[in-house]
Amino acid sequence: MNTPNDARQYAPATERNRKPILEVLLQVLPQSGTVLEVASGTGEHAVFFAPRLSPRKWLPSDPNPQLRASIAAWRTHNPAGNLHPPLDLDVRTLVWPIETGASPEWLNLYDFKTSPLVAIVNINMIHISPWSATLGLMAGAGRLLPPGGILYLYGPFKQGGHTAPSNVIFDETLRSQNPEWGVRDLDDVVAAANAQHLTMLETYQMPANNLSVVFQRASNP
Ligand SMILES: C[S@@+](CC[C@H](N)C(=O)[O-])C[C@H]1O[C@@H](n2cnc3c(N)ncnc32)[C@H](O)[C@@H]1O
């Protein structure tokens, strides 16, 4: 039970998927540097991953103020030296807040000089947001990641059609909630990534018919 001042929210799926996701992250993330988590949601993933991925720094974010309050509350209950406070980030904005990060204030606040941004992690967002969010995510990853940097996606994907009956039902449910939502076709996501100099490295089959999809930022042309 939450006390009146406890803003922590709970998403039960995070407890089920966090260990399999961590196993992939341990394989694909650079060994050091800062990982930006886009669409952190409740913050349960952030407090689970940060201490287990040390010495990397973990920077959670979400555009929803109540979810940022939840992330902050989870961080208060599970402090980790490498876990930053949540950033207000909507991936559709043309300039992400940390890009004003060219300024010394941001460099110092997030320790970007000693721990530069090396990876972006995005779990269960692109099907629960309009396609413009996927395009914004790819554009931002293309702008911010250094050559060799990693973009990690997790969620359900279509691959020449739905990969499981449960995903068909899930897709219909999403579309009935919002016609702009829906399970994305992996080919469309890869094309959007390629347009931003991100190359798909690998996919991993995950529990409950989800996929991990790993992209790498190519060298500047
Ligand atoms: C289903 S939740 C997933 C949250 C968390 N990653 C998890 O796995 O529990 C979808 C998240 O996407 C975020 N989101 C939706 N549109 C977004 C956008 N344009 N930019 C960034 N985040 C967005 C929502 O605020 C929400 O936190």
PDBQT file of the ligand as one rigid body, heavy atoms in Angstrom, charges set to zero:
ROOT
HETATM    1  C1  LIG A 301       3.189   1.165 -21.590  1.00  0.00    +0.000 C 
HETATM    2  S1  LIG A 301       4.125   2.439 -20.895  1.00  0.00    +0.000 S 
HETATM    3  C2  LIG A 301       5.704   1.638 -20.715  1.00  0.00    +0.000 C 
HETATM    4  C3  LIG A 301       6.487   2.195 -19.571  1.00  0.00    +0.000 C 
HETATM    5  C4  LIG A 301       7.732   1.399 -19.177  1.00  0.00    +0.000 C 
HETATM    6  N1  LIG A 301       8.768   1.513 -20.171  1.00  0.00    +0.000 N 
HETATM    7  C5  LIG A 301       7.390  -0.036 -18.892  1.00  0.00    +0.000 C 
HETATM    8  O1  LIG A 301       7.830  -0.931 -19.634  1.00  0.00    +0.000 OA
HETATM    9  O2  LIG A 301       6.673  -0.269 -17.910  1.00  0.00    +0.000 OA
HETATM   10  C6  LIG A 301       4.352   3.557 -22.236  1.00  0.00    +0.000 C 
HETATM   11  C7  LIG A 301       5.167   4.770 -21.853  1.00  0.00    +0.000 C 
HETATM   12  O3  LIG A 301       5.436   5.532 -23.026  1.00  0.00    +0.000 OA
HETATM   13  C8  LIG A 301       5.454   6.885 -22.651  1.00  0.00    +0.000 C 
HETATM   14  N2  LIG A 301       5.300   7.695 -23.866  1.00  0.00    +0.000 N 
HETATM   15  C9  LIG A 301       4.206   7.793 -24.655  1.00  0.00    +0.000 A 
HETATM   16  N3  LIG A 301       4.433   8.683 -25.643  1.00  0.00    +0.000 NA
HETATM   17  C10 LIG A 301       5.696   9.153 -25.477  1.00  0.00    +0.000 A 
HETATM   18  C11 LIG A 301       6.495  10.099 -26.165  1.00  0.00    +0.000 A 
HETATM   19  N4  LIG A 301       6.019  10.766 -27.234  1.00  0.00    +0.000 N 
HETATM   20  N5  LIG A 301       7.762  10.337 -25.722  1.00  0.00    +0.000 NA
HETATM   21  C12 LIG A 301       8.241   9.667 -24.651  1.00  0.00    +0.000 A 
HETATM   22  N6  LIG A 301       7.517   8.778 -23.951  1.00  0.00    +0.000 NA
HETATM   23  C13 LIG A 301       6.260   8.513 -24.349  1.00  0.00    +0.000 A 
HETATM   24  C14 LIG A 301       4.302   6.996 -21.657  1.00  0.00    +0.000 C 
HETATM   25  O4  LIG A 301       4.351   8.164 -20.873  1.00  0.00    +0.000 OA
HETATM   26  C15 LIG A 301       4.486   5.713 -20.872  1.00  0.00    +0.000 C 
HETATM   27  O5  LIG A 301       5.356   5.905 -19.781  1.00  0.00    +0.000 OA
ENDROOT
TORSDOF 0
